[in-house]
Amino acid sequence: MRRRASVSPRVNDEETTLRNDEETNDEEIGVVKRQRQSSNEKPKEIMAQDEASASLSDESPVTMDKPVCFIDTDSDGKLCVQQSALQILQQIQQPVVVVAVVGLYRTGKSYLLNRLAGKQTGFALGSTIESKTKGIWIWCVPHPTKAGTTLVLLDTEGLGDVDKGDPKHDTNIFCLAVLLSSTLVYNSRGTIDNKAIMELQYVTELTECIKVKSPNKDADDSSELVKFFPSFIWAVRDFTLKLKIDGKDVTEDEYLDFALKLKPGTSRHVMEYNFPRECIQKFFPSRKCFTFPFPTAPENMSCLGSLDSADISSEFLKVTDHFCNFVFNDSSVKRLKEGYTVTGRVLGHLAKTYVDTISSGSVPCLENAVIAVAMIENEAAVIVGLQVYQIGMEKLKESFPLELKAVSSKHQDLSSTATQAFMKRSFRDTDGKHLKSLEEKINELFDGYLCQNEQASKRRCEDLLSSLSAPMMEKLIQGFYAKPGGYDLFCKDLEDIGKKYKIQANKGVKAEEVLDEFLKQKSVDSNAILQADKKLTEKEKKMKAEEKEKAALLHQEIKAKEEKQRQLEEKMEAERQSNEERMRQMKEKMDEEMRLQREEFERAMDCKLREQADLLKKGFKEKADRMRQEIEEFKKRSTEPETNRAKEFAVNLENGSRRHEETMAEIMQNHREQMMEIQKKNINSSVDCCIM
């Protein structure tokens, strides 16, 4: 029976979906798309909302009391990712340090991982000649020395198990450990001799099993793998030799370097000897070695996990503590291409993408996996930004009706906060498509909230006028104004209602418009009272009716136009400030991504320069010359992305400015039309006054 974690999963492993209009032939993306078209998937909107909701939760660490199976084989013998593990990873919003242990079966890998987890037991320790761990198991614990970080431990199936039917299975497990980890621990027994190095044959197959760019491209990109591969630790168990070379004491790291030393010559035998060593040096320039003595007497080895410290060699415990402290302090957070920090959620996406690709018979590609993850993360980032905006506006809605300035100001603040949330989550939104999508959706929501605010204002104003006009309406019913001079009394009461109405607070944006409508409605009663007032001559009645009604209605129309003009000006200013803030955040995001990209390049370049210097030092001039050419080509390829990113930002900036200018042009056109209406009304009013 499979073990299950104590964490209660909250969301499905397929939290968001991929856009079908992405122009790419990348195999990983195709695999993920096909996977998400299965009949048991969630609808796109629900999956994206699930993931966005998870990311809005706090970033407190997720603690598992024991490991769970992460990657297993299905009934067809193909690798598959377990949903229970993906659901746990989905809850981890923190950056992750991923430590994977690989090695031949029955070499004690699980014991080291239990110690890293700070536990005596957890990962299964076998006591027979059979491999205990199957597939890859995962254990997520709070990082003991890095606050706000989760330590992810991966225990892999032992390599070299004779019971396996698929000869590629071990290679696939090894490749997945390399792809998913930030620190790779290779666990072996005895010494680092030629046999031990040859058993690490899987490292020689990495260039065939992992690509940086699309497998469809013919270019050899193996030199770039070093930028993305984990640091390497060789843990030598049951080590009995003295650390001496030519009679001199050496460190464990010097012992490893000596074991990886190349032989001069070009014979077939020499090339076969050098090849795995060259691969280890090339792909894992950051190397560390630990030599562990026997932990206890042979008869106690089968129950190592349950032994008391007193029954375990003090020297073994000392080395184990040293190993754990090194991993805790020197293992870095997992990062993707261009320095993007991997969270537990992203690690789950990566695992799913890589496993589906391998199971389909294709070669995992780092670039394509990054594109696939970026698509997932960016779409979810839009949902995150919208939720941030919507939560704030829903709270503001409780205070409706409000003046437009108050709503616009809050909209502007929340729009900025939503953009920040998007930027934090987004990755490689190079064409600004998803940021534009967020902007458009926020504007749609804003228009909806403006409409709701107007409706609340209209209800408030209508209720207010209904209350204020109640005494006048009662008089009208009782015939109070049906007498000589009644028209003047009615007009005075109507004027008093207007004055009282205007001093009332919290009327909102529809105050003038509702009053204008109210006065138009009362003009019917006003005309009836005027016609019944026998105190006035017919000529006076006609003049009063035209003059009074025209002046009142014109006044209200002008006020309504002025109010709309003011609102347009406020929207213009809010849009200008929002656009400036978006451009600032875009620039900040690009600068950060460029910084991470430069750091990534510098780390890789440093490793290559050290490797070249080492080759020269050891007399391998021809290899050093090839390395120099490789470094020059590497520099050229690495500077291109920075130039491209700068161009992409310039395009995004231009697109953002163009959208802003289009919006401003539309607003200005409305502004001019409103001004012309007001001027026309004022001119006509002046002409009428002159005639009268």
N, C-alpha and C positions, 0 to 999 in steps of 0.2 A: 504493500500500500504506500502511495506517495505521501510524503510529509507536507503539511500545509502550514502557512505562516499564520501568526495571530492577528496580523493586520486585516482589517475588514475593507476590501476593495470597494471604491465608490464609483468608479467609472469604467467604461469599456475600454479595451486596449486600443480600439480604433477610434480615437477621439475626434479626428477631423479628416477631411477628405481632400483629394487632390483635384485641382482644376483640370478639366479636360482640354482646355485650349492652350496648355503649355506646349511650346514648340520644341520638343526634344525627343530623341529616339533612345534615351537612356534606358537600359534594361531594368535597373532598380525601380524606376518610376513606373514602367510598364507593369512590373510584377506587383507593385503596391496597388496600382489602379485595378488590375484584375482581381487581386485579393479583396478589394473593397466593393467589388461588384457581386460578391457572393450573396446568397439569399438571406443569410443571417446577420447582415450588417445593419447598423443603425442608419437612419436618414442623415444626410449631410449636415443639416442644420443642428440636429440634436447632438451629433458627435462633436461638432465644433463648440457648441454651447457647454457640453460636458467638460471638455478640456479647458475652455476659458474659465468656467466656474472653479475648476480645480486650481488654476493658476491664480485666481483671486484670493484663494485661501492663504493663511499665513505660511511662512516658510519654516515652520518648526520641523525638526527632524522626524523622519519615520523610523520607528524602531521595530525590528523583527526579532522575535525570541528564538528563532531557528531558521535555517536556510530553507529555500524551496527550489524545486526544479525550474530552471530558466529555459534551457534549450534541450529538447529531447528528440527522439526519432519516432515518426509515426508508423502505422502498420505497413506502409510501403517502404520503410527504411529510409525515408527522407527526413532531414532535420526540420524541426518546427519549434516555434516559440510558444511557451505556455502562457495562456491568458492570465492566469492567477499572478504570475510574476510581472507581467506587463501592467496589470492593475495596481500592483504595489509601486512600481516605478512611476506610474502616472501621478502618484501622490507626492513624489519627491520633487519639490521645486528648487531645492538647493543645488549648487554645483557638486559634482561627484569626483572623488578620487577612486579610480577603478584599478584594483590589484587582481591580476589573474595568475594562478599558479598552474604550470603545465609540466609534464614530465612523464617518464615511463610509469606504468601502473605498479602499485605496491612499493612506492618510494617515499611515502609519508607526506604527500602534499597537503592532505586535509588537516594534519596536526598543526602545520605552520599557520594555516588560515584560521583555525580555531583560536590560536594564540593572538593573531592580529585582531580578532573579534573580541578579545579579552575574556574568552570563555575556555573552559576545560573541554567541553563537548559541543557539538553542533554539526559540523560536516562529518559524515560517516567515516570512521576509521576501520578499515578492513583488517581481519585477522587470519585470512586465508590467502591462497595464491591467486584467487580471482580478483578482478578489478571491481572495487566497491562502487565508485562514483560512475554514473552513466550520464552522458551528455555534459551539460554545464549547469551547475547549481549556483545559486546567488544568495548572498546574505548582505543586507544593508543595515549599517549601524552608524550612530553619530561618530564623526571623526574625533578621535581623542585629543588632537592638538590643534586642529584648524576649525575655529568656530564658524558656524553657518555653513558647514560642509558635511556631506555624507560620504562615508567610506563604503564602497561597494566591493565585496569580495566574491571572486569567481573561482569555483573549484571545478576543474575540467576532468573529463574522463581520461584515465590513464592511457598513454600512448603505447602502442606495441602489444595490445591484448590479442592473443592468437584466436580468440573466439569471434572476432569481428569478421563479417562477411565482405564489407565494402573496403577495398584497399585505399580509397580516397577519404574514408571517414576520419582517420587520424589527421590528415592534412587539413581537412575542413575545420575540425575542432581547433587545431593550432592556429589557423588563419583567423578564426573568429576571436580567439583569445588576443591575438595581436591587434585586430581591428577595434576591439571594444575596450581594451585596457589603456591606462596611462602608465602603469608599471607592470612588466611581464617578469614573472619569476620562473626560471627553469630549474626544476628540482631533479637532481640525479644522485647516484650513490657511488661511493668509492673515491675515484680520482677523476681529474679532467685529462684523460689521455685521448689518443686518437680514436679509440672505440667510442668513448663518451661523446666526442665531437661528431663522429659519423652517425651516432644515434639521433643527433639533432639535425637530421637530414632535411627536416621540414623547412628550415630556414633557407635552404637552397632552392626551394620551390616557390618562394614568396613572389618572385617577379612574374611567375606564371599564374599565380592564384589571386593576386591583388594588383589592381591598376590604379594609378592616380587619375588619369583621364579616361575617356570612354574607350572600352575595348575595341571599338570600331576604328580607332585611330592607330596608325602603324608606328608612330614614334615611340622610342624606348624612353619611358619616364621613370625607370627604376631608381635613378639618382635622386628623384624627388621624394621617394618613400620615406627617407630619413626624417623629413619634416613632420611626418604624421605618425611615425611608429613610436611605441612606448619606450621608456627607459628599461634597461635589461639588468636583471639580477640572476646570477648563477648560484644556486644554493647546493652545495656539495654535502650530502649526508654521509654519515658513517666514515668520516675522513680519518685515516690513521697515519698518514705520512707527516714528516716534519716539513715545515715551510722553509726549505732551503734550496737554492739553485747555485751550483758550482761552489758549494760549501758556505754560501752567504745567506743569512736570514733575509727573507722577503715577506712582503705583505700578501694578504689574500688576493688583492687586486693585481699585484705584480705576478703572482702565480697564474692568474687567469690570462694576463697578457702574454706570459711565456708560453702557455698552452696554445694560444692563438697565433704564435709567431709563424711567419711564412718561411718556406724554404726557397732558396734561389734555384733558378733553372726553369726549363720549359718542357721537360719530358712529360709524358702522359701521367706517370706516377706522381710527379711533383704537382702537376696541375690538379689532379684529383685530391691530393693532400691539401693543397692551398684553397681550393674552391669553397668549402664550407667555412673555413676561417675567414676568407675574404668577405663572404656574405655576412657573417656575424659582425665583423668590424664595420662593414659598410652600412648595414641596416640598424645596428645598435651601437652607435659611437659612445653613448652614455652607458657604461658597464660597471657593475659592482659584483664582488664575489664574497660569499660567506662559506666557511668550512665548518661543518658541525661534527663533533665527535660522536661516538656511540652514546645514545641517551641513557641506556640502562643495560642490564644483563640480557642476553638473548632470550632467556625464558620469560622475561617480562615484556618483550616487545609487542606481543599480541594485545596487551592491555595498557599501552602507553597513555592513552587518553584518560584513564581512570587512576593513574598512579599519583601518589602524593609527591610533593617536591622533594622530600627526603629520599625517595627511592629513585630519583632521576639525577644523573650526573650534574654536578654544579657547573662544570665547564660547558656542558650542553645548554643549560639554562642561561648561562652568561651570554653565549653566542646568540641564543634565541632572543634574549632581551635586546641585544645589540641590533639584530636583524629587524625586530619590530620597531625600535626607535628610529632606525634609518628609514624604513618604509613610511612611518608616520611623518617624519620631518622633511624627507627629500622627495617623496612621491608627489608629483604635481597634479593639479586638477585636469581632468580630461578635456581636451580641446579639439575642435574640428579644424578643417582647413580655414585659413585666414583668422585663426585665433578665437573662434566662437566657443564660448564656454558651454560645456555639456552639463545639463541637469539630468536627474533621474528620468524625467519625462522624455527628454531627447535621447537618452541612452536606450530607452525602450523602442523608440522609432528606429534608431540605427540598427539595433539587433533584428527587428522585424524586417527591415529592408535588406540587410546582408543575408539573413537566413533564407528569405524568400528567393533572393537572387541565386544563392548557391543551390537551393533545391530545384530551381528551374534549369540548372545546368550551365548557368552563365558565370562570368567572372565578376566578383564585387569590384566596384569602382568608387574610389573615395570622392571624386568630383560629383559623380551622379548621386551618390548617397547624400552629399551635402545639399544638392539641388532638391532632392526629394524631401529632406528634412526642412529645408527653407520654405518649400511650398506649404508643408504642414504647419510649421510654426508661424509663418506670415498670415495665413488664413485665420489661425487661432488668435493671432495678435490683433487682428481687426475686431474679432468678437470681444476680446479683453478690453480694448479701447472703448468699444460701444457700451459695454456693461458699466465701465467706470463712468462714462458720460451719463448713461441712463439712470444709474443709481442716484447720482447727484441731482439730476433734473427732476426725478420723481419726488425727491425730498423737497426741492424748491416748489414743486407744484402744489404742495400742501398750503403754501402761502398765497396762491393765486386768488384774486387778480393783483398783478404788480405792474408798475410802469415799465415800458419797454427797456429803458436804460438798465433797470435792475435785472431783467431777464437776460438782456444781451451781455451784461457784465458777467453774470454767472455762467452763461453759455461760453463766453470767451475763456474763463478760468477752467471750466470743465473740459473744454476742447483741448486746451494746453495739457491738462493732466492726462486726458485720454491719449494724446499724442505721445506723451512720455511713457505711458504704459505700453503703447504699441512699440515704441522704439526699444524698450527694455526687452521685449519678447521677440521682435522681428529680427530677421537675419537675411542678408543678401537680397533685400528688396531693391535691386539695382535700378530698375526702371521706374520705381516709385509707384507701381501699379496698386499695391496694397495700401500704401499711405493715401493715395488718391481715393481708393474705395472707402477707406475710413472717413476721410473728409466729406465725401458725398453722402454717406450714410448718416453722419452726424448732422449735416445740414438738413437732410430729410427729417430727422428726429426733431431738430430745432424748429423747423417750419410747423411740425405737428404740435409742439409745445406752445409756440406762438399762437396757434389757432385755439388751443385749449385755454390759454390765458385770455384771449379775446372773448371767448365764450363765457368765461368766468366773469370778466369785466362787464359784458353785456347783461348777464343775469343780475349782477350786483347793482348796476345802474338802473335797470328796469324796475327792480324791487324797490330801490331808493325813491325813484320818481313816483312809483305807485303809492308808496307810503306818504310822500310829501303832498301829493295831489289829492289824497283821499278827502280832506275837508272841502276842497273846491268842487270835487265831483258830487259830494253830498249836497252842496249848495245848488249845483246845476240840476240835480234830480228834484229838489224842492222848489225850483223855479225862482231862486233868489235873484238871478240876473235878469229876469223877465220884467224889467221896469225901466223907466227913463234913467239914463246914466248907467245902466247895467253893463254896457260894453266896457266903459272905463273901469268899473269895478272888477270885471273879469280879467281885463288886461293887467290890472295892478296885482291881482292874486297870482296870475300866471308869472308875472315878473318876480314876485316874492318867492315863488317856488324855484325859479331859476337861480335866484341868489342863494337860497338855502342849499340847493343842490350843489352849487359850485364850491361851497365851503366844506362840503363833506369829504372826508379822506378815503383813500383806498378804493377809488373808483376804477382805476386802471386805464387801459389804452382806448376803450370805447366810450369814454365819458362824453366827449363832444358829439360823437356820432349818434349816440342814444338820445341825447338832449335834442339834437336836430330832428330826429325822427319823432320825438315826443311833441315838439312844437308844431310839426307838420300835421300830426294827428289832431291836435287841439285847434288847428286853424279852422276845421269844420265847425266845431262848437262856437268858435270866435265869430265866424261869419253869420251863423244863425242868430246869435245874440245881437250882433250889429244890426241885422235887418229888423229885429224886433224893437230896437231902441228908438222910440218915437221922438226923443229929444233932438235927434239929428235930422237934418234935411237929407234928401236923396243924394245930392252932390257931395255933401260932407261924408256920408256913409261910404260912397264909392272911393273918395280920396283917402279916407282913413284906412279902409280895407286894403287898398293897393299899397299905400305907403307903409303901413304897419307890418303887413305880411312880408312884403319885399325886403324891408330893412332887417327884420328878424331872421328870415331865412338866409339872406345873403350873409349876414353876420356869422351865422352858424356854419354856413358852407365854407366861408373863408377860414374860420377857426379850424374846421375839420381838415382843410387842405394844408394849413400851416402845421397841424399836428402830424399829418402824414409826411410832410417835408422834414420835420424834425426827426421823425422815426427813420426816414431814409438816411439822413445824415449820421444818425447813431449807428445804423447798420454799416454804412461806409467806413466809419472809424473802427468799428469792431472787426470788420473784415480785414482792414489794413493791418491792425495789430495781430490778428490771428495768423495772417499770412507771414508776417515777420517772425512770429514765434515758431511757426512750422519750419521756415527756412533755417532759423537758428538751431533748432533741434536736429534737422537733417544734417547740417554742417557738423554739429557735435558728434552725431552718430558716425558720420563718415570719418572724422578725425580719429575716433576711437578704433574703428575697424582698421584704418590705415596703420595706426600705432601697433596694434596686435599683429598685423601682417608683417610689419618691419621687424618686430621682435621674433616672430616665427622664422623669418629669413635669416636674421643675425644668428640665431641659435643653430640653424642648419649649416650656415656658412662657417661658423666657428668649429663645428664638428668636422667639416670637410677639410678645413685648413689644418686642423690637428692631425687628421688622417694623412694628409699629404706630407706634412712635416715628419711624421713617423716613418712613412715609406722612404723618404730621403735619408733619414737617419739610419735606417736599416739597409741602405744600399739598393733599394728597388727604384732606380732612377727612371726606368721606362714606365713603370706603374705610376710613379709620381708625376711624370709628364702627362700621362693620360688623365690623371686626377686634376692637373692644372687646367687642361682643356675642358674637362667636365665642370670645373668650378666656373670658368668663364661663361660657358653655356648656361649654367645654373643662375648666374648673376643676371644674364640677359632675360631669361624666362621669368625671373622673380621681379624684375623692375617693370615688366609689362603690366601685371595686375594693378600696380599702384598708379601707373599712368591711366589705365582704363578706368579705375575707380574715380580718379579726378575728372575724367571726361564724363563719366556717368553722373557724377554730382552736378557738373555744369549743365547737363541736359535736364536733370531733375529740377534744378534751380530755374532754368529757363521755362520748363513746363509749368512749374508752380507759379512763376511770375505771369505767364501767359493766362493761366486760369484766373489768377487774381485780377488781371487787367480786363478780362472778359466780364467778370462779375462786376467790377467797378464801372465798366462802360454801361452795362445794363442798368445799374443803380443810378448813374449819372443821367441817363436818358429819362428814367422815371422822374428824377429830380427836376430836370428841365421842363417836363410836361406839367408837373405840379406847379412850378413857378409861373408858367404861362397861363395856367388856369386862374391862379390867384390874381395875376396882373390884369387879365381880361375882366374878371369880376369887379376888381377895383375901378377899372376904367368905366365900365357900364354903370356902376353905382354912382360915380362922379357925374356922368352925363345926365342921369336921371335926376340927380339933385339940382343940377343947373337948370334943367327944363322946368322943374317944379318951382 
